[in-house]
């Protein structure tokens, strides 16, 4: 029986609760996965717990009605969960790439307490992944992060299990749906500003689009790719980074004239003893497996020794049931 | 410690031995996978065994030198392996779609004896998958078949683990590299006969190409897709089947005029209480994730509830380290 403590109950956390509630019987029958949500910690909705398991349907009804969780369990905090009332923490607080707080603190404390952690939070991964992996190993628990790479398209679980036995030589990816959407619209004739405005209107891009269009989000994902796929820890500043905000219709046309498409590509490859990581717009020939990936879609191509190139393509942010990334990691813990 | 008995030592079986030998240390360090190949049964190279494990390097040297395995172990047969000398049988004898022999007999006997089976053999899957799955369940062992679907591109392991928690609603695939190569060459201007001859010269197509070009191979794969992804057993005759041998340049041009590409698509989808399975050439719009899959490449698109469409693209037959499909299943048994 998994005793799940959910920390951060925004869209991702609620998405997890929704799936857990809707598929309770299915998860038990198909995967032998049984659970209780023993506590939810959220500064806005309220923090409540029940050692026998909260009424998840009641939590969802409160959230859907814009109401607080108050009264749906005893008032709790993270420490209450870590005193034996959770064996896994689902950490889904917002990403903060400056100091990774408060997520980093939550994850450190949970791992130190011997809880597994599944998390969609990119901040702790960017700033402290080696530390957190070492802490998890030391305590004999897992820190799983499927959601930080492709918003739920399961590239990390693919590499860990379905590609087991292969050596991964390099990985190239379209890892930021916003910039891929903008480049696709520019190919269709929009200029950069109009394409960005459209991405913002559709909710793909933030009001301040810097993290996406200057390649910072992709650079964090290159860090994850280097660490998880090639076993090499990098700082975000180790990633050579160029965004797309300088691109014009002339660049798109120049690529097209060569029979290519411009894509913002994150790439990690072995280089001597280390790993070289880059984020930059690249002209890809149409035969390249990533050239046809259009719109707010993500994709990764693994170059492997046994299988050559294997590519996974799936939805980027905003197109997925956001709780799935946490669920797949919970089910992996259960195997 | 896995005691592996290899039955059928052609290209696939030798490929497995090659990987096992080359990566012995790596498999132990990364996956905790330790093994001995206790016996090899092959009517052409000879059948030899050693309870302490054969010298795999010596087997490979004999095969590379065109020599028999005779003298590299004691003379054995499958029964010897099944008397406790193997806990997993890797079955890689040639596919026979008429009566599935001798593979079906090997797999039945191995499962009945309580051995796990990993197999690339499509015959037993097409003719007896439900029977073999039931037998495996009854004996508490696994019958794993990654290699029968996409020649090693790990679609079955992807669906079982990386997509865990999703419901798979339908699956569409380019599952036959030979026909995809022929259609790609026809798009480039070759007529059907010339494209087929080229596929034969490159070793993609057999001298008698019927199984590929009339869609029989794809229909068997549709059976696998229906069974493994949608939980429904079909006979091969339940698959509506149309091949590509009737297609002409005019069909290719007609698709192109609509902004589409012609692809031979295997599809399974839920339909009422059952599953509808089809193999047919389809005009796919260029935005379709399978439209850009060219040459002897395979791909599957899973339509899921939580992640929308997730596509995996990888090499078809002839482009892969053929033992990888067996290895990934061996490593899955080890988890």
Interface residues (C-beta under 8 A of the other chain):
Chain A: X19 X23 X27 X31 X152 X153 X154 X157 X158 X161 X162 X163 X164 X165 X166 X286 X287 X289 X291 X292 X294 X305 X306 X307 X308 X309 X310 X311 X312 X313 X314 X315 X319 X320 X321 X323 X324 X327 X328 X331 X332 X335
Chain B: X19 X23 X27 X31 X152 X153 X154 X157 X158 X161 X162 X163 X164 X165 X166 X286 X287 X289 X291 X292 X294 X305 X306 X307 X308 X309 X310 X311 X312 X313 X314 X315 X319 X320 X321 X323 X324 X327 X328 X331 X332 X335
